[in-house]
Amino acid sequence: MARFLYNSKLLQARRRDLRRTQTKAEALLWQKLSNRRLNNFRFCRQYSVGPYILDFYCPKLRLAIEIDGPTHDRPDSKLYDKERSIFLDGANIKVLRFKNEEVESDIVGVVEKIKEITP
C-alpha cells in the first residue's frame, strides 16, 4: 500500500477535531494505550488509512481498534463499517471492535482482549 494513504493531509483537521471531542470510552482506552503502556507498542489516536479515520492504530502490529457508539447500530452505519473493514482487510490491517458500554464497564477485560492478540 502506498505511503500516501496514511494520515492524509486532507483529513488532518478532522482527525484533530476527533481527538479534541473524544468520547468517554475513547478517553478511557487511550489512558491504557498511550505512552506505550500496552506491551510497549506505540498506538496513535485518530489515525487515517485511505479515506477512513481509525480510533486507535498500532502501525507495528497493523492493528486498528474501533470504539462503537449507538450510531453504529443503524443499517447505514453497519454498511459503512462493513465497507471499511473490507478496505482495511485489503490493507492487511486487523480490526478489533468494542462497544462504548464494554469499554466503560470493563476496561480491564477490553485491555486483556487486546493483549491476547499482541505478541
C-alpha positions as CSV (number, residue, x, y, z in Angstrom):
1,M,0.0,0.0,0.0
2,A,1.4,3.4,-0.9
3,R,2.6,5.6,1.9
4,F,0.3,8.5,0.9
5,L,-2.7,6.5,2.2
6,Y,-1.6,7.1,5.8
7,N,-2.6,10.2,7.6
8,S,-3.7,12.2,4.6
9,K,-3.3,16.0,4.9
10,L,-6.9,16.2,3.6
11,L,-8.2,14.6,6.8
12,Q,-5.8,16.4,9.2
13,A,-8.4,18.9,10.5
14,R,-11.0,16.2,11.0
15,R,-8.5,13.9,12.9
16,R,-7.6,16.9,15.2
17,D,-11.3,17.6,15.8
18,L,-12.0,14.0,16.7
19,R,-9.1,14.0,19.2
20,R,-10.5,17.1,20.9
21,T,-14.0,15.7,21.1
22,Q,-13.2,12.1,22.1
23,T,-15.9,10.0,23.8
24,K,-15.6,8.8,27.4
25,A,-14.9,5.3,26.1
26,E,-12.1,6.6,23.8
27,A,-10.5,8.6,26.7
28,L,-10.6,5.5,29.0
29,L,-8.9,3.3,26.4
30,W,-6.4,5.9,25.4
31,Q,-5.2,6.0,29.1
32,K,-4.3,2.3,28.7
33,L,-2.8,2.6,25.2
34,S,-0.9,5.9,25.3
35,N,2.8,6.2,26.0
36,R,3.5,2.6,25.1
37,R,1.6,1.3,28.1
38,L,0.4,-1.8,26.3
39,N,3.3,-4.2,25.9
40,N,5.5,-1.2,24.8
41,F,3.6,-0.8,21.5
42,R,3.0,2.7,20.1
43,F,-0.6,3.4,19.4
44,C,-1.9,6.5,17.6
45,R,-5.3,8.2,18.1
46,Q,-7.4,9.2,15.1
47,Y,-5.0,7.8,12.5
48,S,-6.2,7.8,8.9
49,V,-5.7,5.0,6.4
50,G,-7.1,5.8,3.0
51,P,-10.4,7.6,3.4
52,Y,-11.0,6.2,6.9
53,I,-10.1,7.6,10.3
54,L,-9.3,4.9,12.9
55,D,-10.0,5.5,16.6
56,F,-6.7,3.8,17.5
57,Y,-3.9,2.3,15.4
58,C,-0.7,0.5,16.1
59,P,1.5,0.6,12.9
60,K,3.9,-2.2,14.1
61,L,1.0,-4.6,14.7
62,R,-1.1,-3.3,11.8
63,L,-3.9,-3.3,14.4
64,A,-6.9,-0.9,14.4
65,I,-9.1,-0.6,17.4
66,E,-12.6,0.9,16.9
67,I,-14.9,2.0,19.7
68,D,-18.6,1.9,18.5
69,G,-21.3,4.1,19.9
70,P,-25.0,3.7,19.3
71,T,-24.9,5.1,15.8
72,H,-23.0,2.0,14.7
73,D,-26.3,0.0,15.1
74,R,-28.0,1.9,12.3
75,P,-28.3,0.0,9.0
76,D,-26.3,2.7,7.0
77,S,-23.6,2.6,9.7
78,K,-23.4,-1.2,9.5
79,L,-22.9,-1.0,5.8
80,Y,-20.2,1.7,6.1
81,D,-18.4,-0.3,8.8
82,K,-18.5,-3.4,6.6
83,E,-17.0,-1.5,3.6
84,R,-14.4,0.0,5.9
85,S,-13.5,-3.4,7.3
86,I,-13.1,-4.8,3.7
87,F,-10.8,-1.9,2.8
88,L,-8.7,-2.4,6.0
89,D,-8.5,-6.1,5.5
90,G,-7.2,-5.4,2.0
91,A,-4.5,-3.2,3.6
92,N,-3.6,-6.1,5.9
93,I,-4.9,-4.3,9.0
94,K,-6.7,-6.3,11.6
95,V,-9.7,-4.5,13.2
96,L,-10.9,-5.1,16.8
97,R,-14.3,-3.5,17.7
98,F,-15.6,-2.8,21.1
99,K,-18.9,-1.1,22.2
100,N,-18.7,2.1,24.2
101,E,-20.5,0.3,27.1
102,E,-18.0,-2.6,27.1
103,V,-15.0,-0.2,27.4
104,E,-16.7,1.9,30.1
105,S,-17.9,-1.1,32.2
106,D,-14.9,-3.5,31.7
107,I,-11.8,-1.6,30.6
108,V,-9.6,-4.4,32.2
109,G,-11.4,-7.0,30.0
110,V,-11.0,-4.9,26.9
111,V,-7.3,-4.4,27.5
112,E,-6.9,-8.2,28.1
113,K,-8.6,-8.9,24.7
114,I,-6.2,-6.5,23.0
115,K,-3.2,-8.2,24.8
116,E,-4.4,-11.6,23.6
117,I,-3.5,-10.6,20.0
118,T,-0.3,-8.8,20.7
119,P,3.0,-10.8,20.7
